[in-house]
């Protein structure tokens, strides 16, 4: 198992700079030939999600679709809850949004719950909204 950094995942998704994108693609090919898996943590998924939007101007829905497609390809495995959260219908316009749902899912995965001041989080199972 090899964990991918945010910079590698972004290059895979945007294809720029070309030399780095080709190196990232070549590395995934090497892993495949060695029967190894590339994994991505929820923190990296979160960083990639924001980087695509704020540094590359990718619309929220397209950023979510790109991440979803990456996991669907089977070349990369989600280490945390991201792949499951990305399956949420209408996620680009969902309230609470992707990152809040990812945080919530991470706590639930470990048997915990979430406390927040975000009123829309009351829609999430077991979430407690203060005030």
N, CA and C atoms as an extended XYZ file, in Angstrom:
393
Properties=species:S:1:pos:R:3:atomname:S:1:resname:S:1:resid:I:1 pbc="F F F"
N         0.850       -1.179        0.000 N   UNK     1
C         0.000        0.000        0.000 CA  UNK     1
C         0.892        1.237        0.000 C   UNK     1
N         0.562        2.192       -0.862 N   UNK     2
C         1.310        3.443       -0.953 CA  UNK     2
C         0.318        4.600       -0.920 C   UNK     2
N         0.508        5.512        0.023 N   UNK     3
C        -0.374        6.670        0.136 CA  UNK     3
C         0.062        7.785       -0.802 C   UNK     3
N        -0.910        8.352       -1.508 N   UNK     4
C        -0.634        9.450       -2.442 CA  UNK     4
C        -0.828       10.789       -1.749 C   UNK     4
N         0.070       11.697       -2.000 N   UNK     5
C         0.004       13.061       -1.503 CA  UNK     5
C        -0.956       13.880       -2.372 C   UNK     5
N        -1.416       14.983       -1.834 N   UNK     6
C        -2.322       15.878       -2.552 CA  UNK     6
C        -1.758       16.289       -3.907 C   UNK     6
N        -0.472       16.613       -3.957 N   UNK     7
C         0.123       17.079       -5.214 CA  UNK     7
C         0.053       16.014       -6.304 C   UNK     7
N         0.214       14.757       -5.933 N   UNK     8
C         0.154       13.666       -6.914 CA  UNK     8
C        -1.272       13.494       -7.427 C   UNK     8
N        -2.241       13.523       -6.529 N   UNK     9
C        -3.640       13.338       -6.926 CA  UNK     9
C        -4.108       14.484       -7.820 C   UNK     9
N        -3.728       15.700       -7.465 N   UNK    10
C        -4.103       16.853       -8.298 CA  UNK    10
C        -3.524       16.698       -9.700 C   UNK    10
N        -2.251       16.287       -9.804 N   UNK    11
C        -1.646       16.111      -11.135 CA  UNK    11
C        -2.373       15.042      -11.931 C   UNK    11
N        -2.777       13.958      -11.260 N   UNK    12
C        -3.530       12.908      -11.943 CA  UNK    12
C        -4.852       13.433      -12.500 C   UNK    12
N        -5.498       14.314      -11.743 N   UNK    13
C        -6.821       14.799      -12.143 CA  UNK    13
C        -6.787       15.940      -13.150 C   UNK    13
N        -5.803       16.835      -13.034 N   UNK    14
C        -5.784       17.992      -13.945 CA  UNK    14
C        -4.835       17.812      -15.124 C   UNK    14
N        -3.897       16.886      -14.998 N   UNK    15
C        -2.975       16.623      -16.108 CA  UNK    15
C        -1.910       17.679      -16.306 C   UNK    15
N        -1.729       18.555      -15.332 N   UNK    16
C        -0.734       19.629      -15.424 CA  UNK    16
C         0.031       19.745      -14.116 C   UNK    16
N         1.270       20.155      -14.163 N   UNK    17
C         2.129       20.210      -15.326 CA  UNK    17
C         2.272       18.810      -15.938 C   UNK    17
N         2.403       18.776      -17.236 N   UNK    18
C         2.381       17.531      -17.996 CA  UNK    18
C         3.430       16.539      -17.513 C   UNK    18
N         4.656       17.000      -17.289 N   UNK    19
C         5.729       16.093      -16.860 CA  UNK    19
C         5.365       15.426      -15.528 C   UNK    19
N         4.828       16.198      -14.602 N   UNK    20
C         4.444       15.624      -13.305 CA  UNK    20
C         3.233       14.712      -13.443 C   UNK    20
N         2.271       15.094      -14.268 N   UNK    21
C         1.089       14.252      -14.486 CA  UNK    21
C         1.482       12.912      -15.095 C   UNK    21
N         2.404       12.935      -16.036 N   UNK    22
C         2.883       11.690      -16.652 CA  UNK    22
C         3.645       10.842      -15.635 C   UNK    22
N         4.419       11.480      -14.773 N   UNK    23
C         5.144       10.739      -13.734 CA  UNK    23
C         4.165       10.091      -12.750 C   UNK    23
N         3.114       10.816      -12.400 N   UNK    24
C         2.093       10.270      -11.494 CA  UNK    24
C         1.382        9.080      -12.137 C   UNK    24
N         1.018        9.220      -13.406 N   UNK    25
C         0.357        8.136      -14.134 CA  UNK    25
C         1.293        6.933      -14.244 C   UNK    25
N         2.557        7.176      -14.547 N   UNK    26
C         3.544        6.102      -14.635 CA  UNK    26
C         3.721        5.380      -13.307 C   UNK    26
N         3.668        6.145      -12.216 N   UNK    27
C         3.801        5.531      -10.895 CA  UNK    27
C         2.628        4.599      -10.616 C   UNK    27
N         1.410        5.027      -10.959 N   UNK    28
C         0.244        4.149      -10.772 CA  UNK    28
C         0.383        2.875      -11.603 C   UNK    28
N         0.911        3.019      -12.808 N   UNK    29
C         1.153        1.839      -13.656 CA  UNK    29
C         2.154        0.892      -13.005 C   UNK    29
N         3.215        1.454      -12.401 N   UNK    30
C         4.212        0.638      -11.697 CA  UNK    30
C         3.568       -0.126      -10.546 C   UNK    30
N         2.726        0.570       -9.785 N   UNK    31
C         2.047       -0.082       -8.665 CA  UNK    31
C         1.184       -1.241       -9.156 C   UNK    31
N         0.462       -0.996      -10.234 N   UNK    32
C        -0.406       -2.035      -10.790 CA  UNK    32
C         0.410       -3.264      -11.178 C   UNK    32
N         1.518       -3.046      -11.862 N   UNK    33
C         2.374       -4.159      -12.286 CA  UNK    33
C         2.978       -4.911      -11.095 C   UNK    33
N         3.186       -4.200       -9.993 N   UNK    34
C         3.740       -4.818       -8.787 CA  UNK    34
C         2.640       -5.366       -7.876 C   UNK    34
N         1.386       -5.299       -8.355 N   UNK    35
C         0.223       -5.767       -7.588 CA  UNK    35
C         0.105       -5.052       -6.238 C   UNK    35
N         0.380       -3.755       -6.263 N   UNK    36
C         0.249       -2.922       -5.068 CA  UNK    36
C        -0.880       -1.930       -5.266 C   UNK    36
N        -1.383       -1.391       -4.171 N   UNK    37
C        -2.485       -0.435       -4.203 CA  UNK    37
C        -2.030        0.962       -3.815 C   UNK    37
N        -2.573        1.950       -4.495 N   UNK    38
C        -2.409        3.345       -4.099 CA  UNK    38
C        -3.623        3.714       -3.259 C   UNK    38
N        -3.400        4.401       -2.151 N   UNK    39
C        -4.491        4.809       -1.271 CA  UNK    39
C        -4.456        6.315       -1.079 C   UNK    39
N        -5.623        6.845       -0.734 N   UNK    40
C        -5.743        8.276       -0.472 CA  UNK    40
C        -6.507        8.456        0.834 C   UNK    40
N        -5.943        9.248        1.741 N   UNK    41
C        -6.607        9.527        3.018 CA  UNK    41
C        -7.710       10.571        2.817 C   UNK    41
N        -8.603       10.635        3.785 N   UNK    42
C        -9.667       11.644        3.726 CA  UNK    42
C        -9.107       13.061        3.750 C   UNK    42
N        -8.006       13.272        4.440 N   UNK    43
C        -7.392       14.604        4.472 CA  UNK    43
C        -6.911       14.999        3.081 C   UNK    43
N        -6.288       14.075        2.378 N   UNK    44
C        -5.832       14.357        1.007 CA  UNK    44
C        -7.041       14.620        0.102 C   UNK    44
N        -8.092       13.825        0.234 N   UNK    45
C        -9.298       14.044       -0.571 CA  UNK    45
C        -9.834       15.448       -0.333 C   UNK    45
N        -9.860       15.882        0.917 N   UNK    46
C       -10.343       17.229        1.248 CA  UNK    46
C        -9.472       18.302        0.608 C   UNK    46
N        -8.164       18.142        0.703 N   UNK    47
C        -7.250       19.117        0.103 CA  UNK    47
C        -7.411       19.168       -1.417 C   UNK    47
N        -7.539       18.003       -2.044 N   UNK    48
C        -7.713       17.954       -3.498 CA  UNK    48
C        -9.009       18.639       -3.892 C   UNK    48
N       -10.069       18.383       -3.165 N   UNK    49
C       -11.377       18.995       -3.422 CA  UNK    49
C       -11.263       20.525       -3.440 C   UNK    49
N       -10.611       21.078       -2.438 N   UNK    50
C       -10.445       22.533       -2.380 CA  UNK    50
C        -9.452       23.041       -3.428 C   UNK    50
N        -8.371       22.325       -3.644 N   UNK    51
C        -7.383       22.754       -4.644 CA  UNK    51
C        -8.000       22.816       -6.038 C   UNK    51
N        -8.791       21.821       -6.389 N   UNK    52
C        -9.428       21.828       -7.708 CA  UNK    52
C       -10.312       23.052       -7.887 C   UNK    52
N       -11.049       23.416       -6.843 N   UNK    53
C       -11.949       24.565       -6.941 CA  UNK    53
C       -11.205       25.901       -6.924 C   UNK    53
N       -10.316       26.065       -5.965 N   UNK    54
C        -9.731       27.379       -5.743 CA  UNK    54
C        -8.481       27.666       -6.572 C   UNK    54
N        -7.736       26.653       -6.941 N   UNK    55
C        -6.528       26.890       -7.727 CA  UNK    55
C        -6.720       26.604       -9.211 C   UNK    55
N        -7.700       25.774       -9.543 N   UNK    56
C        -7.902       25.390      -10.936 CA  UNK    56
C        -9.268       25.807      -11.475 C   UNK    56
N       -10.104       26.415      -10.635 N   UNK    57
C       -11.405       26.915      -11.083 CA  UNK    57
C       -12.394       25.831      -11.461 C   UNK    57
N       -12.217       24.630      -10.933 N   UNK    58
C       -13.123       23.524      -11.237 CA  UNK    58
C       -14.395       23.695      -10.412 C   UNK    58
N       -15.571       23.674      -11.037 N   UNK    59
C       -16.816       23.781      -10.278 CA  UNK    59
C       -16.948       22.643       -9.260 C   UNK    59
N       -17.638       22.920       -8.161 N   UNK    60
C       -17.797       21.963       -7.072 CA  UNK    60
C       -18.273       20.600       -7.576 C   UNK    60
N       -19.319       20.584       -8.400 N   UNK    61
C       -19.864       19.312       -8.901 CA  UNK    61
C       -18.826       18.540       -9.714 C   UNK    61
N       -18.037       19.256      -10.510 N   UNK    62
C       -17.007       18.596      -11.324 CA  UNK    62
C       -15.860       18.068      -10.462 C   UNK    62
N       -15.513       18.788       -9.406 N   UNK    63
C       -14.467       18.323       -8.489 CA  UNK    63
C       -14.910       17.037       -7.800 C   UNK    63
N       -16.159       17.006       -7.362 N   UNK    64
C       -16.693       15.804       -6.716 CA  UNK    64
C       -16.735       14.636       -7.691 C   UNK    64
N       -17.144       14.898       -8.925 N   UNK    65
C       -17.200       13.848       -9.944 CA  UNK    65
C       -15.808       13.319      -10.273 C   UNK    65
N       -14.825       14.197      -10.331 N   UNK    66
C       -13.456       13.766      -10.613 CA  UNK    66
C       -12.938       12.843       -9.510 C   UNK    66
N       -13.205       13.196       -8.261 N   UNK    67
C       -12.790       12.352       -7.146 CA  UNK    67
C       -13.525       11.016       -7.172 C   UNK    67
N       -14.815       11.076       -7.420 N   UNK    68
C       -15.617        9.858       -7.499 CA  UNK    68
C       -15.106        8.940       -8.604 C   UNK    68
N       -14.803        9.506       -9.746 N   UNK    69
C       -14.291        8.720      -10.878 CA  UNK    69
C       -12.944        8.082      -10.554 C   UNK    69
N       -12.112        8.801       -9.818 N   UNK    70
C       -10.810        8.266       -9.439 CA  UNK    70
C       -10.978        6.998       -8.600 C   UNK    70
N       -11.894        7.028       -7.638 N   UNK    71
C       -12.135        5.846       -6.820 CA  UNK    71
C       -12.831        4.745       -7.609 C   UNK    71
N       -13.750        5.140       -8.486 N   UNK    72
C       -14.463        4.151       -9.314 CA  UNK    72
C       -13.526        3.420      -10.267 C   UNK    72
N       -12.427        4.068      -10.635 N   UNK    73
C       -11.490        3.458      -11.586 CA  UNK    73
C       -10.831        2.205      -11.018 C   UNK    73
N       -10.780        2.115       -9.696 N   UNK    74
C       -10.143        0.980       -9.057 CA  UNK    74
C        -8.637        1.116       -8.931 C   UNK    74
N        -8.074        2.150       -9.513 N   UNK    75
C        -6.625        2.349       -9.427 CA  UNK    75
C        -6.205        2.908       -8.072 C   UNK    75
N        -7.135        3.579       -7.415 N   UNK    76
C        -6.858        4.231       -6.147 CA  UNK    76
C        -7.960        3.846       -5.166 C   UNK    76
N        -7.580        3.581       -3.935 N   UNK    77
C        -8.528        3.160       -2.905 CA  UNK    77
C        -8.622        4.249       -1.837 C   UNK    77
N        -9.842        4.515       -1.378 N   UNK    78
C       -10.038        5.464       -0.290 CA  UNK    78
C        -9.654        4.797        1.022 C   UNK    78
N        -8.784        5.435        1.768 N   UNK    79
C        -8.342        4.899        3.044 CA  UNK    79
C        -9.389        5.157        4.124 C   UNK    79
N       -10.173        6.199        3.958 N   UNK    80
C       -11.181        6.567        4.953 CA  UNK    80
C       -12.578        6.404        4.414 C   UNK    80
N       -13.397        7.409        4.622 N   UNK    81
C       -14.817        7.372        4.282 CA  UNK    81
C       -15.166        8.101        2.991 C   UNK    81
N       -14.190        8.678        2.320 N   UNK    82
C       -14.466        9.550        1.168 CA  UNK    82
C       -15.253        8.861        0.055 C   UNK    82
N       -14.871        7.647       -0.310 N   UNK    83
C       -15.558        6.968       -1.415 CA  UNK    83
C       -17.033        6.787       -1.102 C   UNK    83
N       -17.357        6.439        0.129 N   UNK    84
C       -18.762        6.258        0.518 CA  UNK    84
C       -19.507        7.589        0.518 C   UNK    84
N       -18.884        8.630        1.057 N   UNK    85
C       -19.542        9.949        1.115 CA  UNK    85
C       -19.766       10.490       -0.297 C   UNK    85
N       -18.857       10.227       -1.201 N   UNK    86
C       -18.995       10.706       -2.582 CA  UNK    86
C       -20.204       10.089       -3.292 C   UNK    86
N       -20.763        9.032       -2.745 N   UNK    87
C       -21.942        8.395       -3.337 CA  UNK    87
C       -23.242        9.102       -2.960 C   UNK    87
N       -23.184       10.095       -2.081 N   UNK    88
C       -24.357       10.847       -1.659 CA  UNK    88
C       -24.999       11.540       -2.856 C   UNK    88
N       -26.304       11.341       -3.028 N   UNK    89
C       -27.005       11.984       -4.146 CA  UNK    89
C       -26.989       13.501       -3.995 C   UNK    89
N       -26.831       14.175       -5.110 N   UNK    90
C       -26.858       15.647       -5.168 CA  UNK    90
C       -25.863       16.270       -4.191 C   UNK    90
N       -24.713       15.663       -4.056 N   UNK    91
C       -23.717       16.101       -3.077 CA  UNK    91
C       -23.232       17.526       -3.318 C   UNK    91
N       -23.154       17.944       -4.562 N   UNK    92
C       -22.659       19.289       -4.869 CA  UNK    92
C       -23.533       20.382       -4.268 C   UNK    92
N       -24.819       20.089       -4.076 N   UNK    93
C       -25.718       21.084       -3.502 CA  UNK    93
C       -26.250       20.672       -2.132 C   UNK    93
N       -25.771       19.574       -1.603 N   UNK    94
C       -26.252       19.068       -0.315 CA  UNK    94
C       -25.844       19.992        0.830 C   UNK    94
N       -26.722       20.060        1.800 N   UNK    95
C       -26.442       20.807        3.028 CA  UNK    95
C       -26.712       19.859        4.175 C   UNK    95
N       -25.746       19.516        4.989 N   UNK    96
C       -24.369       19.965        4.959 CA  UNK    96
C       -23.617       19.426        3.746 C   UNK    96
N       -22.511       20.084        3.458 N   UNK    97
C       -21.750       19.771        2.264 CA  UNK    97
C       -20.786       18.603        2.426 C   UNK    97
N       -19.997       18.405        1.386 N   UNK    98
C       -19.085       17.266        1.304 CA  UNK    98
C       -18.138       17.162        2.494 C   UNK    98
N       -17.440       18.234        2.827 N   UNK    99
C       -16.433       18.167        3.884 CA  UNK    99
C       -17.079       17.876        5.240 C   UNK    99
N       -18.200       18.534        5.545 N   UNK   100
C       -18.888       18.249        6.810 CA  UNK   100
C       -19.358       16.797        6.857 C   UNK   100
N       -19.831       16.275        5.741 N   UNK   101
C       -20.266       14.875        5.693 CA  UNK   101
C       -19.069       13.932        5.837 C   UNK   101
N       -17.937       14.320        5.294 N   UNK   102
C       -16.735       13.506        5.407 CA  UNK   102
C       -16.248       13.453        6.862 C   UNK   102
N       -16.276       14.580        7.518 N   UNK   103
C       -15.899       14.640        8.934 CA  UNK   103
C       -16.834       13.760        9.756 C   UNK   103
N       -18.126       13.909        9.536 N   UNK   104
C       -19.137       13.125       10.246 CA  UNK   104
C       -18.924       11.625       10.028 C   UNK   104
N       -18.721       11.231        8.790 N   UNK   105
C       -18.519        9.814        8.471 CA  UNK   105
C       -17.259        9.272        9.150 C   UNK   105
N       -16.224       10.086        9.223 N   UNK   106
C       -14.994        9.660        9.888 CA  UNK   106
C       -15.217        9.387       11.364 C   UNK   106
N       -15.964       10.243       12.022 N   UNK   107
C       -16.268       10.017       13.439 CA  UNK   107
C       -17.129        8.765       13.608 C   UNK   107
N       -18.130        8.622       12.760 N   UNK   108
C       -19.003        7.450       12.854 CA  UNK   108
C       -18.242        6.153       12.610 C   UNK   108
N       -17.313        6.187       11.680 N   UNK   109
C       -16.528        4.998       11.352 CA  UNK   109
C       -15.785        4.474       12.577 C   UNK   109
N       -15.456        5.374       13.477 N   UNK   110
C       -14.726        4.999       14.684 CA  UNK   110
C       -15.641        4.923       15.910 C   UNK   110
N       -16.948        4.832       15.661 N   UNK   111
C       -17.904        4.650       16.741 CA  UNK   111
C       -18.292        5.908       17.481 C   UNK   111
N       -17.931        7.045       16.944 N   UNK   112
C       -18.227        8.306       17.611 CA  UNK   112
C       -19.390        9.046       16.986 C   UNK   112
N       -19.636       10.209       17.515 N   UNK   113
C       -20.657       11.101       16.979 CA  UNK   113
C       -20.012       12.468       16.783 C   UNK   113
N       -20.789       13.420       16.307 N   UNK   114
C       -20.247       14.744       16.011 CA  UNK   114
C       -21.078       15.817       16.697 C   UNK   114
N       -20.397       16.817       17.222 N   UNK   115
C       -21.028       17.988       17.821 CA  UNK   115
C       -20.601       19.194       17.003 C   UNK   115
N       -21.555       20.081       16.708 N   UNK   116
C       -21.272       21.235       15.855 CA  UNK   116
C       -22.205       22.389       16.193 C   UNK   116
N       -21.907       23.543       15.638 N   UNK   117
C       -22.818       24.680       15.701 CA  UNK   117
C       -23.555       24.844       14.367 C   UNK   117
N       -23.209       24.039       13.378 N   UNK   118
C       -23.829       24.112       12.049 CA  UNK   118
C       -25.214       23.485       12.087 C   UNK   118
N       -26.258       24.295       11.985 N   UNK   119
C       -27.630       23.810       12.105 CA  UNK   119
C       -27.987       22.743       11.067 C   UNK   119
N       -27.453       22.861        9.867 N   UNK   120
C       -27.778       21.905        8.811 CA  UNK   120
C       -27.223       20.511        9.101 C   UNK   120
N       -26.267       20.428       10.011 N   UNK   121
C       -25.704       19.122       10.375 CA  UNK   121
C       -26.702       18.266       11.134 C   UNK   121
N       -27.797       18.868       11.604 N   UNK   122
C       -28.818       18.080       12.314 CA  UNK   122
C       -29.420       17.013       11.397 C   UNK   122
N       -29.208       17.131       10.096 N   UNK   123
C       -29.698       16.135        9.139 CA  UNK   123
C       -28.851       14.859        9.146 C   UNK   123
N       -27.701       14.919        9.768 N   UNK   124
C       -26.802       13.768        9.811 CA  UNK   124
C       -27.091       12.919       11.045 C   UNK   124
N       -27.150       11.626       10.868 N   UNK   125
C       -27.470       10.695       11.947 CA  UNK   125
C       -26.548       10.887       13.145 C   UNK   125
N       -27.149       11.114       14.302 N   UNK   126
C       -26.375       11.208       15.527 CA  UNK   126
C       -25.638       12.510       15.758 C   UNK   126
N       -25.723       13.441       14.829 N   UNK   127
C       -25.037       14.724       15.002 CA  UNK   127
C       -25.825       15.579       16.007 C   UNK   127
N       -25.105       16.259       16.865 N   UNK   128
C       -25.734       17.147       17.850 CA  UNK   128
C       -25.341       18.582       17.560 C   UNK   128
N       -26.345       19.428       17.423 N   UNK   129
C       -26.113       20.847       17.168 CA  UNK   129
C       -26.243       21.585       18.485 C   UNK   129
N       -25.185       22.295       18.851 N   UNK   130
C       -25.209       23.098       20.076 CA  UNK   130
C       -25.866       24.433       19.773 C   UNK   130
N       -26.699       24.880       20.678 N   UNK   131
C       -27.415       26.162       20.602 CA  UNK   131
C       -28.304       26.237       19.387 C   UNK   131
